[in-house]
Amino acid sequence: MSYRLRPISREEHLAFVATRPSASHMQMPSWGHVKPQWRAESLGWFDDQGCIRGAGLVLYRQMPWLKRYLAYLPEGPLIDWYATDLDRWLDPLLAHLKSRGAFSVKMGPPVIMRRWTAEAVKSAIADPHERRLRNVEATSCDQRAFDVCDRLRRMRWRQGHDGDGDGFTKGQPRFVFQLPIVGKTLDEIQHGFNQQWRRNIKKAEKADVQVARGDYEDLPTFHALYLETAERDGFTPRPLPYFQRMWTALSAEHPDRVRLYLAHHHGDVLSAATMLTVGKHTWYSYGASTSRKRELQPSNALQWRMMSDAHQLGADVYDMRGITDMLDESSHQLGLLRFKVGTGGQVAEYIGEWDYPLNGVLHGAFDRYMKRR
């Protein structure tokens, strides 16, 4: 028998998440307020006794000129992904979304399939014969994740493809870099850094680089650095109102859901970043820096302060988010990968995002429309 699925209130949604060790910030009710161009709905799965067993945030994006929608569950939903009867969870979801006018469903199961240690990644980067991390033997694999993929394929879900071929997708990143910090002291965490990272942290301290928490009023300062970073690194930046909405919505949900950090030297802000926390999981979200005084290593100082605060909050993992899996020097993202690997953490590969076209014609038309934007 399938679970019963129905819309749930914000309070029901938050109460369920509170019973779990962690959940993506993009599966929290507040995330719907960050995306005004999407309509948000919280859903819950209930058993025969009326107890909630799963929850998910759905974002609906309307197709131009039609009242039909793409239904998107970023890094969700929060269900038992390893259940052998996965259709018990997903069939009622598809039925509900179809009744809401969805022509296609996209979801990102929070399921990790492979991991590589920092040493394994460094060895792969140094090997001129290796071009992609996905082709390098993983340090560990979770067979359950491969079983999930098999079940989804049998249920006619389609696995998405990397958007630009370097490990980043059009939605959420498939490859991320994570630093496990549970059960470690701060000294033990820093001992896991490579020599360059430890040297840079000390250099920033000796230069009197100060890292402080910011507030809503500091978002324009952060954004100015963010625009400079976007121009330097060649990506399209988000506008300031996006970060203002994110701050307002997430802070209203929980006072520590989002934090802003700024590294400054004698009054000159050199680096800034946002940090998100849900349960035992903390993410380094958006980062920004100036080219001024880069020799003072403000980014290392900033990250170390954020890691230290995540440790104080009781986080199990400090998540540095998306990375490339391209290993040759032609990848413009390789420097960022090297920076993150220096912390001594590990690369985690998720099973990626999956699509279920409820209407094949509209699904194809919308996909072509999004590619042209």
C-alpha positions, 0 to 999 in steps of 0.5 A: 500500500502506498503512503498517503500524500498531502500538502502540509503546513510550515509547522508540520514541515519544520517539525518533521525536519527537526526529527532528522539529523540534517536536510538540505536548506533547499528543502526547508519551507523558507527556501520557497520565499527565496525564489519568487518566480517559483510557487512553493508547496510543502508535501508530507507522506503519511502512514496508515496511522496518520504519522508523517514519514517523509516531507518535501518542498516542491517548487513550481515553475510555470511554462510560458503562455500555459498554466502548466508547470515544471515541478522541482524538488531540489536536493529532495524529497526527504524520504527513505531513499533506500526502501526497496519499494521506492514506488510506494513513495514516488507514485503518490508524488507523481499523481499529486504533481500531475493533479497540480498541472505539472508536465514534468518533475525534477528531483535531486535525491540526497543519496551519495554513491561514491567518495574520494579522499583528498589524497586520492584526488591529489594523486589523480590531479598529479597523474597526466593520464587522468582527465576526470575524477569520475573515471578514477577508482573511488575510495569508497562506494555505496552499493545502496546508491547504485540500487536506488538508480536501478529502481528509478530507471525501472520506474521510468525516471531519467537521469540528468546529464552534466550541464557543461561537462565539468561535473556541474549540472544545470540544477544542483552540483553532482560533485561536492567537497565535504569536510567531516568534523564530527568527533574532532577537536579544532586542532585535529581539524586543522592538523588535517589541512595541508601545509599550505593551508596551515601556513596561510592561516598563520600568515593571515593571523600575523597580518592582523586579518580579522574575520567578523560576522556580518548582518543584513546591512553588510549584504551590499558590501558582500555583494560588491565583492561578489560582483568583482568575483563574478567578473574575474571568474566569468560567471553570471552573478545573482542580484543583491535582492536575491541575497536580501530575500535569502537572508530575510526568509532563512533568518525568520525560520531560524536565527542560525540558518544563514550567517554572513562572514567578512574578512577585513584588514585595517577596515578594508573588506577583502573576502566575504561568504555566506554559511547555511546550517540545517541540523548537523550539516553546515554549508559554505554557500556563496563566496566573494573576494577582491584581488586587493591584498590577496597575499594576506590570505583572507580567504583561508582565514575566512574559511577557518573561522566558518569551520570553527563556528560550524564546529561550535554549532555541533555540525557533523560536516562542513560542506564546501559545495560544488566542485569540478571533476575535470582534472586537467589544467584546461579546467578553469575550476581546477584551482578551486578544487585544489583550494578545497582539497587542501582542507583534507576532506573528501569528494562526494558524488551524488546520484544526480538529478532525475526527471520524470516527463508527465507530458513528453511534448511539453517537457521537450519544449520547456527544456529547449526554452530553458537552454535558450535563456 
